Amino acid sequence: MLKRFAVENYRGFKDRVELDLSKVGKYKFHSQYVLDGLVGKCLIFGRNGCGKTNFGLALFDIVSVLTDYQIEGKQKDPFGFLNGDLVLPYATFTYVFSGESGDIVYEYRKTTPDNIVYERLEEGGRTIFVRDGDKADYSGLSAIGSADSRIDIRDGALSVLRFIANSTDQQKGSPVSSVMDFVRGMLYVRSVQDGNTYIGLTRGSEPIQDYIVRNGFAGDFGDVLREMAGLDVKLDVFRAEGAQERLVFRTEHKLLDFDRYASSGSRLLMLHYYWFKHLDKVTFLYFDEFDIYYNRELAEKVLLWLASEQEIQCVFTSHNTSLVSNRILRPDCYMLMDSRGIMPVSKLTDREIREGHNLEKLLRGGEFDE
């Protein structure tokens, strides 16, 4: 599981910004949202422009380093990659995972989206390798059954960790296989007005309607529309000879094409339904602006629905302060993002927050302000 992630000198982040999922409080309620001593479900909220989307892109940069899975175009933009103030000639990405033999630290630096100039892997405080030009050190690879004599990787796109994973037989639970297995299951999803984008988990794209129709999920998705959104609709599949099968709303007198008549909220719910059906392959989910077209009630239902998969770490971002409630999550699961970085609200006040406190009221009252 992911314990901490930090990024520095990347896009809008001049200074180091860190998400620490090990800051777990001693709350007795909603214990299902703490997994192995780490925050398992959290909601990051903050003002427009505070960096929630860029932070997600930074966190998922590792997908482009260690896999060939789907990435987002902005991740490959060489002009917007480094912070505009150019304090350093490289961006630094630091990941800390919980491992079988202690924390696994994987850190790398890039000068461009495709040029790694430094890379380091540690487990339990023991160095496995350091890639750093003439100062490289691969002596620790012998501890994980990997010969170091053939590795002479300098600046470039090729990751040492990925090279080792692909060229050696790593035992399950080794620091290399642990990182690779986690990253292969990472999924970033964002829904915006100009379309839906995702990072990780697979390659290419699949039309969501085709997936629902092909797998016979029209009735099931219709149930979700009724139960989640309260829509009194019957969803069906229209089949005509020589035409592609389509999702339709079946009314008393005619069929209405889903694409033409569905609201923005219904379309977004279809996206959430699609990824919910794939969560068995996911290790870490980052859902950016997950409730952009939802009212308060539906946003809460969807958040709890997606968070119901207990073994998956989930991070959601939102502007909706009504979701900041002990009824939904708990104080150490709500992260406020501002100029101070990303901190759980439980650490932003001297007040002892109890289950009966109204978190939204405290938030609106400035309890957690700088």
Contacts in CASP RR format, 6 or more apart in sequence:
PFRMAT RR
TARGET T0000
AUTHOR 0000-0000-0000
METHOD contacts of the structure
MODEL  1
MLKRFAVENYRGFKDRVELDLSKVGKYKFHSQYVLDGLVGKCLIFGRNGC
GKTNFGLALFDIVSVLTDYQIEGKQKDPFGFLNGDLVLPYATFTYVFSGE
SGDIVYEYRKTTPDNIVYERLEEGGRTIFVRDGDKADYSGLSAIGSADSR
IDIRDGALSVLRFIANSTDQQKGSPVSSVMDFVRGMLYVRSVQDGNTYIG
LTRGSEPIQDYIVRNGFAGDFGDVLREMAGLDVKLDVFRAEGAQERLVFR
TEHKLLDFDRYASSGSRLLMLHYYWFKHLDKVTFLYFDEFDIYYNRELAE
KVLLWLASEQEIQCVFTSHNTSLVSNRILRPDCYMLMDSRGIMPVSKLTD
REIREGHNLEKLLRGGEFDE
1 21 0 8 1.000
1 35 0 8 1.000
1 36 0 8 1.000
1 38 0 8 1.000
1 40 0 8 1.000
1 97 0 8 1.000
1 98 0 8 1.000
1 182 0 8 1.000
1 283 0 8 1.000
1 284 0 8 1.000
1 313 0 8 1.000
2 21 0 8 1.000
2 38 0 8 1.000
2 95 0 8 1.000
2 96 0 8 1.000
2 97 0 8 1.000
2 182 0 8 1.000
2 284 0 8 1.000
2 313 0 8 1.000
3 20 0 8 1.000
3 21 0 8 1.000
3 22 0 8 1.000
3 38 0 8 1.000
3 96 0 8 1.000
3 97 0 8 1.000
3 98 0 8 1.000
3 103 0 8 1.000
4 18 0 8 1.000
4 19 0 8 1.000
4 20 0 8 1.000
4 21 0 8 1.000
4 22 0 8 1.000
4 94 0 8 1.000
4 95 0 8 1.000
4 96 0 8 1.000
5 18 0 8 1.000
5 19 0 8 1.000
5 58 0 8 1.000
5 59 0 8 1.000
5 93 0 8 1.000
5 94 0 8 1.000
5 95 0 8 1.000
5 96 0 8 1.000
6 16 0 8 1.000
6 17 0 8 1.000
6 18 0 8 1.000
6 19 0 8 1.000
6 92 0 8 1.000
6 93 0 8 1.000
6 94 0 8 1.000
7 13 0 8 1.000
7 16 0 8 1.000
7 17 0 8 1.000
7 55 0 8 1.000
7 58 0 8 1.000
7 59 0 8 1.000
7 61 0 8 1.000
7 91 0 8 1.000
7 92 0 8 1.000
7 93 0 8 1.000
7 94 0 8 1.000
8 15 0 8 1.000
8 16 0 8 1.000
8 17 0 8 1.000
8 88 0 8 1.000
8 91 0 8 1.000
8 92 0 8 1.000
9 82 0 8 1.000
9 83 0 8 1.000
9 87 0 8 1.000
9 88 0 8 1.000
9 90 0 8 1.000
9 91 0 8 1.000
9 92 0 8 1.000
10 54 0 8 1.000
10 58 0 8 1.000
10 61 0 8 1.000
10 81 0 8 1.000
10 82 0 8 1.000
10 83 0 8 1.000
10 91 0 8 1.000
10 92 0 8 1.000
10 93 0 8 1.000
11 54 0 8 1.000
11 57 0 8 1.000
11 58 0 8 1.000
11 80 0 8 1.000
11 81 0 8 1.000
11 82 0 8 1.000
11 83 0 8 1.000
12 51 0 8 1.000
12 54 0 8 1.000
12 83 0 8 1.000
12 84 0 8 1.000
13 51 0 8 1.000
13 54 0 8 1.000
13 55 0 8 1.000
13 58 0 8 1.000
13 83 0 8 1.000
14 83 0 8 1.000
14 84 0 8 1.000
14 85 0 8 1.000
14 87 0 8 1.000
16 92 0 8 1.000
17 55 0 8 1.000
17 341 0 8 1.000
17 342 0 8 1.000
18 341 0 8 1.000
18 342 0 8 1.000
19 44 0 8 1.000
19 55 0 8 1.000
19 59 0 8 1.000
19 315 0 8 1.000
19 335 0 8 1.000
19 342 0 8 1.000
20 342 0 8 1.000
21 38 0 8 1.000
21 39 0 8 1.000
21 40 0 8 1.000
21 42 0 8 1.000
21 313 0 8 1.000
22 37 0 8 1.000
22 38 0 8 1.000
22 39 0 8 1.000
23 39 0 8 1.000
23 332 0 8 1.000
23 343 0 8 1.000
23 344 0 8 1.000
23 346 0 8 1.000
23 347 0 8 1.000
24 34 0 8 1.000
24 37 0 8 1.000
24 38 0 8 1.000
24 39 0 8 1.000
24 332 0 8 1.000
25 331 0 8 1.000
25 332 0 8 1.000
25 346 0 8 1.000
27 330 0 8 1.000
27 331 0 8 1.000
27 332 0 8 1.000
27 355 0 8 1.000
28 355 0 8 1.000
29 326 0 8 1.000
29 330 0 8 1.000
29 355 0 8 1.000
30 326 0 8 1.000
30 329 0 8 1.000
30 330 0 8 1.000
30 333 0 8 1.000
32 310 0 8 1.000
33 39 0 8 1.000
33 40 0 8 1.000
33 41 0 8 1.000
33 307 0 8 1.000
33 329 0 8 1.000
33 330 0 8 1.000
33 333 0 8 1.000
34 40 0 8 1.000
35 310 0 8 1.000
35 311 0 8 1.000
35 313 0 8 1.000
36 98 0 8 1.000
38 98 0 8 1.000
38 313 0 8 1.000
39 313 0 8 1.000
39 332 0 8 1.000
39 333 0 8 1.000
39 344 0 8 1.000
40 313 0 8 1.000
40 314 0 8 1.000
40 333 0 8 1.000
41 307 0 8 1.000
41 313 0 8 1.000
41 314 0 8 1.000
41 316 0 8 1.000
41 329 0 8 1.000
41 333 0 8 1.000
42 314 0 8 1.000
42 315 0 8 1.000
42 316 0 8 1.000
42 329 0 8 1.000
42 333 0 8 1.000
42 334 0 8 1.000
42 335 0 8 1.000
42 344 0 8 1.000
43 303 0 8 1.000
43 315 0 8 1.000
43 316 0 8 1.000
43 317 0 8 1.000
43 318 0 8 1.000
43 323 0 8 1.000
43 324 0 8 1.000
43 329 0 8 1.000
43 333 0 8 1.000
43 334 0 8 1.000
43 335 0 8 1.000
44 52 0 8 1.000
44 55 0 8 1.000
44 315 0 8 1.000
44 316 0 8 1.000
44 317 0 8 1.000
44 318 0 8 1.000
44 335 0 8 1.000
44 336 0 8 1.000
44 337 0 8 1.000
44 342 0 8 1.000
45 317 0 8 1.000
45 318 0 8 1.000
45 319 0 8 1.000
45 320 0 8 1.000
45 321 0 8 1.000
45 323 0 8 1.000
45 324 0 8 1.000
45 334 0 8 1.000
45 335 0 8 1.000
45 336 0 8 1.000
45 337 0 8 1.000
46 52 0 8 1.000
46 319 0 8 1.000
46 336 0 8 1.000
46 337 0 8 1.000
46 338 0 8 1.000
47 319 0 8 1.000
47 338 0 8 1.000
48 319 0 8 1.000
50 337 0 8 1.000
50 338 0 8 1.000
51 337 0 8 1.000
52 288 0 8 1.000
52 289 0 8 1.000
52 317 0 8 1.000
52 337 0 8 1.000
53 190 0 8 1.000
53 288 0 8 1.000
53 289 0 8 1.000
53 317 0 8 1.000
55 337 0 8 1.000
55 342 0 8 1.000
56 188 0 8 1.000
56 286 0 8 1.000
56 288 0 8 1.000
57 72 0 8 1.000
57 74 0 8 1.000
57 75 0 8 1.000
57 188 0 8 1.000
57 199 0 8 1.000
58 91 0 8 1.000
58 93 0 8 1.000
59 188 0 8 1.000
59 286 0 8 1.000
60 71 0 8 1.000
60 72 0 8 1.000
60 75 0 8 1.000
60 186 0 8 1.000
60 188 0 8 1.000
60 199 0 8 1.000
60 200 0 8 1.000
60 286 0 8 1.000
61 75 0 8 1.000
61 93 0 8 1.000
61 110 0 8 1.000
62 93 0 8 1.000
62 95 0 8 1.000
62 106 0 8 1.000
62 183 0 8 1.000
62 186 0 8 1.000
63 69 0 8 1.000
63 70 0 8 1.000
63 71 0 8 1.000
63 183 0 8 1.000
63 186 0 8 1.000
63 188 0 8 1.000
63 199 0 8 1.000
63 200 0 8 1.000
64 71 0 8 1.000
64 75 0 8 1.000
64 76 0 8 1.000
64 113 0 8 1.000
65 108 0 8 1.000
65 116 0 8 1.000
65 159 0 8 1.000
65 162 0 8 1.000
66 159 0 8 1.000
66 161 0 8 1.000
66 162 0 8 1.000
66 165 0 8 1.000
66 179 0 8 1.000
66 180 0 8 1.000
66 183 0 8 1.000
67 162 0 8 1.000
67 183 0 8 1.000
67 184 0 8 1.000
67 200 0 8 1.000
68 203 0 8 1.000
69 184 0 8 1.000
69 199 0 8 1.000
69 200 0 8 1.000
69 201 0 8 1.000
69 202 0 8 1.000
69 203 0 8 1.000
70 198 0 8 1.000
70 199 0 8 1.000
70 200 0 8 1.000
70 201 0 8 1.000
70 202 0 8 1.000
70 203 0 8 1.000
70 204 0 8 1.000
70 205 0 8 1.000
71 199 0 8 1.000
71 200 0 8 1.000
72 188 0 8 1.000
72 190 0 8 1.000
72 197 0 8 1.000
72 198 0 8 1.000
72 199 0 8 1.000
74 80 0 8 1.000
75 113 0 8 1.000
75 199 0 8 1.000
76 113 0 8 1.000
76 114 0 8 1.000
77 113 0 8 1.000
78 112 0 8 1.000
78 113 0 8 1.000
81 91 0 8 1.000
81 110 0 8 1.000
81 112 0 8 1.000
81 113 0 8 1.000
82 88 0 8 1.000
82 89 0 8 1.000
82 90 0 8 1.000
82 91 0 8 1.000
82 111 0 8 1.000
83 91 0 8 1.000
89 111 0 8 1.000
90 109 0 8 1.000
90 110 0 8 1.000
90 111 0 8 1.000
90 117 0 8 1.000
90 118 0 8 1.000
91 109 0 8 1.000
91 110 0 8 1.000
91 111 0 8 1.000
92 107 0 8 1.000
92 108 0 8 1.000
92 109 0 8 1.000
93 107 0 8 1.000
93 108 0 8 1.000
93 109 0 8 1.000
93 110 0 8 1.000
94 105 0 8 1.000
94 106 0 8 1.000
94 107 0 8 1.000
95 105 0 8 1.000
95 106 0 8 1.000
95 107 0 8 1.000
95 179 0 8 1.000
96 103 0 8 1.000
96 104 0 8 1.000
96 105 0 8 1.000
97 103 0 8 1.000
97 104 0 8 1.000
97 106 0 8 1.000
97 178 0 8 1.000
97 179 0 8 1.000
97 182 0 8 1.000
98 104 0 8 1.000
99 123 0 8 1.000
99 173 0 8 1.000
99 175 0 8 1.000
99 178 0 8 1.000
100 173 0 8 1.000
100 178 0 8 1.000
101 123 0 8 1.000
101 124 0 8 1.000
101 175 0 8 1.000
102 123 0 8 1.000
102 124 0 8 1.000
102 125 0 8 1.000
103 122 0 8 1.000
103 123 0 8 1.000
103 124 0 8 1.000
103 125 0 8 1.000
104 121 0 8 1.000
104 122 0 8 1.000
104 123 0 8 1.000
104 124 0 8 1.000
104 175 0 8 1.000
104 178 0 8 1.000
104 179 0 8 1.000
105 120 0 8 1.000
105 121 0 8 1.000
105 122 0 8 1.000
105 123 0 8 1.000
105 125 0 8 1.000
106 120 0 8 1.000
106 121 0 8 1.000
106 161 0 8 1.000
106 179 0 8 1.000
107 118 0 8 1.000
107 119 0 8 1.000
107 120 0 8 1.000
108 116 0 8 1.000
108 118 0 8 1.000
108 119 0 8 1.000
108 120 0 8 1.000
108 159 0 8 1.000
109 116 0 8 1.000
109 117 0 8 1.000
109 118 0 8 1.000
109 119 0 8 1.000
110 116 0 8 1.000
110 117 0 8 1.000
111 117 0 8 1.000
111 155 0 8 1.000
114 156 0 8 1.000
114 157 0 8 1.000
115 155 0 8 1.000
115 156 0 8 1.000
115 157 0 8 1.000
116 131 0 8 1.000
116 155 0 8 1.000
116 156 0 8 1.000
116 157 0 8 1.000
116 158 0 8 1.000
116 159 0 8 1.000
117 155 0 8 1.000
117 156 0 8 1.000
118 131 0 8 1.000
118 132 0 8 1.000
119 129 0 8 1.000
119 130 0 8 1.000
119 131 0 8 1.000
119 132 0 8 1.000
119 159 0 8 1.000
119 160 0 8 1.000
119 161 0 8 1.000
120 127 0 8 1.000
120 129 0 8 1.000
120 130 0 8 1.000
120 131 0 8 1.000
120 132 0 8 1.000
121 127 0 8 1.000
121 128 0 8 1.000
121 129 0 8 1.000
121 160 0 8 1.000
121 161 0 8 1.000
121 175 0 8 1.000
121 176 0 8 1.000
121 179 0 8 1.000
122 128 0 8 1.000
122 175 0 8 1.000
123 175 0 8 1.000
126 140 0 8 1.000
126 143 0 8 1.000
127 137 0 8 1.000
127 140 0 8 1.000
128 140 0 8 1.000
128 141 0 8 1.000
128 143 0 8 1.000
128 144 0 8 1.000
128 175 0 8 1.000
128 176 0 8 1.000
129 136 0 8 1.000
129 137 0 8 1.000
129 138 0 8 1.000
129 140 0 8 1.000
129 141 0 8 1.000
129 148 0 8 1.000
129 151 0 8 1.000
129 160 0 8 1.000
129 164 0 8 1.000
130 136 0 8 1.000
130 137 0 8 1.000
130 138 0 8 1.000
131 153 0 8 1.000
131 160 0 8 1.000
133 154 0 8 1.000
133 155 0 8 1.000
138 148 0 8 1.000
138 151 0 8 1.000
139 148 0 8 1.000
140 148 0 8 1.000
141 147 0 8 1.000
141 148 0 8 1.000
141 151 0 8 1.000
141 164 0 8 1.000
142 148 0 8 1.000
144 170 0 8 1.000
144 171 0 8 1.000
144 174 0 8 1.000
144 175 0 8 1.000
144 176 0 8 1.000
145 168 0 8 1.000
146 164 0 8 1.000
146 168 0 8 1.000
146 170 0 8 1.000
146 176 0 8 1.000
147 168 0 8 1.000
151 160 0 8 1.000
151 163 0 8 1.000
151 164 0 8 1.000
153 160 0 8 1.000
153 163 0 8 1.000
161 176 0 8 1.000
161 179 0 8 1.000
161 180 0 8 1.000
162 180 0 8 1.000
164 170 0 8 1.000
164 176 0 8 1.000
165 176 0 8 1.000
165 177 0 8 1.000
165 180 0 8 1.000
168 176 0 8 1.000
170 176 0 8 1.000
170 177 0 8 1.000
170 180 0 8 1.000
171 177 0 8 1.000
172 181 0 8 1.000
181 283 0 8 1.000
182 283 0 8 1.000
182 284 0 8 1.000
184 201 0 8 1.000
184 283 0 8 1.000
185 200 0 8 1.000
185 201 0 8 1.000
185 281 0 8 1.000
185 282 0 8 1.000
185 283 0 8 1.000
185 284 0 8 1.000
186 199 0 8 1.000
186 200 0 8 1.000
186 201 0 8 1.000
186 282 0 8 1.000
186 283 0 8 1.000
186 284 0 8 1.000
186 286 0 8 1.000
187 198 0 8 1.000
187 199 0 8 1.000
187 200 0 8 1.000
187 201 0 8 1.000
187 275 0 8 1.000
187 278 0 8 1.000
187 282 0 8 1.000
187 284 0 8 1.000
187 285 0 8 1.000
187 286 0 8 1.000
188 198 0 8 1.000
188 199 0 8 1.000
188 200 0 8 1.000
188 285 0 8 1.000
188 286 0 8 1.000
188 288 0 8 1.000
189 196 0 8 1.000
189 197 0 8 1.000
189 198 0 8 1.000
189 271 0 8 1.000
189 275 0 8 1.000
189 285 0 8 1.000
189 286 0 8 1.000
189 287 0 8 1.000
189 288 0 8 1.000
189 290 0 8 1.000
190 196 0 8 1.000
190 197 0 8 1.000
190 198 0 8 1.000
190 287 0 8 1.000
190 288 0 8 1.000
190 289 0 8 1.000
191 268 0 8 1.000
191 271 0 8 1.000
191 289 0 8 1.000
191 290 0 8 1.000
191 292 0 8 1.000
191 293 0 8 1.000
192 289 0 8 1.000
192 292 0 8 1.000
196 271 0 8 1.000
198 275 0 8 1.000
201 278 0 8 1.000
201 281 0 8 1.000
201 282 0 8 1.000
208 270 0 8 1.000
208 271 0 8 1.000
208 274 0 8 1.000
209 246 0 8 1.000
209 247 0 8 1.000
209 258 0 8 1.000
209 259 0 8 1.000
209 270 0 8 1.000
211 217 0 8 1.000
211 274 0 8 1.000
211 277 0 8 1.000
212 218 0 8 1.000
212 221 0 8 1.000
212 247 0 8 1.000
212 270 0 8 1.000
212 273 0 8 1.000
212 274 0 8 1.000
213 237 0 8 1.000
213 245 0 8 1.000
213 246 0 8 1.000
213 247 0 8 1.000
216 237 0 8 1.000
217 273 0 8 1.000
217 277 0 8 1.000
218 235 0 8 1.000
218 236 0 8 1.000
218 237 0 8 1.000
218 247 0 8 1.000
219 235 0 8 1.000
219 236 0 8 1.000
221 235 0 8 1.000
221 247 0 8 1.000
221 270 0 8 1.000
221 273 0 8 1.000
222 233 0 8 1.000
222 234 0 8 1.000
222 235 0 8 1.000
224 269 0 8 1.000
224 273 0 8 1.000
225 231 0 8 1.000
225 233 0 8 1.000
225 235 0 8 1.000
225 266 0 8 1.000
225 269 0 8 1.000
226 232 0 8 1.000
226 233 0 8 1.000
228 269 0 8 1.000
228 298 0 8 1.000
228 301 0 8 1.000
228 302 0 8 1.000
228 305 0 8 1.000
229 265 0 8 1.000
229 266 0 8 1.000
229 269 0 8 1.000
229 298 0 8 1.000
231 266 0 8 1.000
233 249 0 8 1.000
234 249 0 8 1.000
234 250 0 8 1.000
234 251 0 8 1.000
235 247 0 8 1.000
235 248 0 8 1.000
235 249 0 8 1.000
235 250 0 8 1.000
235 258 0 8 1.000
236 247 0 8 1.000
236 248 0 8 1.000
236 249 0 8 1.000
236 250 0 8 1.000
236 255 0 8 1.000
237 245 0 8 1.000
237 246 0 8 1.000
237 247 0 8 1.000
237 248 0 8 1.000
238 245 0 8 1.000
238 246 0 8 1.000
238 247 0 8 1.000
238 248 0 8 1.000
238 255 0 8 1.000
238 257 0 8 1.000
239 245 0 8 1.000
246 257 0 8 1.000
246 258 0 8 1.000
246 259 0 8 1.000
247 257 0 8 1.000
247 258 0 8 1.000
247 259 0 8 1.000
248 255 0 8 1.000
248 256 0 8 1.000
248 257 0 8 1.000
248 258 0 8 1.000
249 255 0 8 1.000
249 256 0 8 1.000
249 258 0 8 1.000
249 261 0 8 1.000
249 262 0 8 1.000
258 266 0 8 1.000
262 270 0 8 1.000
263 293 0 8 1.000
264 293 0 8 1.000
265 293 0 8 1.000
265 294 0 8 1.000
265 298 0 8 1.000
267 293 0 8 1.000
268 292 0 8 1.000
268 293 0 8 1.000
268 294 0 8 1.000
269 298 0 8 1.000
269 302 0 8 1.000
272 290 0 8 1.000
272 302 0 8 1.000
272 305 0 8 1.000
272 306 0 8 1.000
275 285 0 8 1.000
276 305 0 8 1.000
276 306 0 8 1.000
276 309 0 8 1.000
279 285 0 8 1.000
279 306 0 8 1.000
279 309 0 8 1.000
279 312 0 8 1.000
282 309 0 8 1.000
282 312 0 8 1.000
283 312 0 8 1.000
283 313 0 8 1.000
284 312 0 8 1.000
284 313 0 8 1.000
284 314 0 8 1.000
284 315 0 8 1.000
285 306 0 8 1.000
285 312 0 8 1.000
285 313 0 8 1.000
285 314 0 8 1.000
285 315 0 8 1.000
286 314 0 8 1.000
286 315 0 8 1.000
286 317 0 8 1.000
287 306 0 8 1.000
287 314 0 8 1.000
287 315 0 8 1.000
287 316 0 8 1.000
287 317 0 8 1.000
288 317 0 8 1.000
289 317 0 8 1.000
289 318 0 8 1.000
289 319 0 8 1.000
290 299 0 8 1.000
290 302 0 8 1.000
290 303 0 8 1.000
290 306 0 8 1.000
290 316 0 8 1.000
290 317 0 8 1.000
290 318 0 8 1.000
291 298 0 8 1.000
291 299 0 8 1.000
291 302 0 8 1.000
291 303 0 8 1.000
291 318 0 8 1.000
291 320 0 8 1.000
291 323 0 8 1.000
294 302 0 8 1.000
296 320 0 8 1.000
296 322 0 8 1.000
296 323 0 8 1.000
299 318 0 8 1.000
299 320 0 8 1.000
299 322 0 8 1.000
299 323 0 8 1.000
300 322 0 8 1.000
300 323 0 8 1.000
300 328 0 8 1.000
303 316 0 8 1.000
303 323 0 8 1.000
303 328 0 8 1.000
304 328 0 8 1.000
306 314 0 8 1.000
306 316 0 8 1.000
307 314 0 8 1.000
307 329 0 8 1.000
321 360 0 8 1.000
321 363 0 8 1.000
321 364 0 8 1.000
322 360 0 8 1.000
324 334 0 8 1.000
324 345 0 8 1.000
324 359 0 8 1.000
324 360 0 8 1.000
324 363 0 8 1.000
325 358 0 8 1.000
325 359 0 8 1.000
325 360 0 8 1.000
326 355 0 8 1.000
326 356 0 8 1.000
326 357 0 8 1.000
326 359 0 8 1.000
330 355 0 8 1.000
331 344 0 8 1.000
331 345 0 8 1.000
331 346 0 8 1.000
331 353 0 8 1.000
331 359 0 8 1.000
332 344 0 8 1.000
332 346 0 8 1.000
333 344 0 8 1.000
334 344 0 8 1.000
334 345 0 8 1.000
334 346 0 8 1.000
334 359 0 8 1.000
335 342 0 8 1.000
335 343 0 8 1.000
335 344 0 8 1.000
335 345 0 8 1.000
336 342 0 8 1.000
336 343 0 8 1.000
336 344 0 8 1.000
336 345 0 8 1.000
336 348 0 8 1.000
336 368 0 8 1.000
338 370 0 8 1.000
339 370 0 8 1.000
340 370 0 8 1.000
345 353 0 8 1.000
345 359 0 8 1.000
345 362 0 8 1.000
345 363 0 8 1.000
345 368 0 8 1.000
346 353 0 8 1.000
348 367 0 8 1.000
348 368 0 8 1.000
349 362 0 8 1.000
349 367 0 8 1.000
349 368 0 8 1.000
351 357 0 8 1.000
351 362 0 8 1.000
351 367 0 8 1.000
353 359 0 8 1.000
353 362 0 8 1.000
362 368 0 8 1.000
END
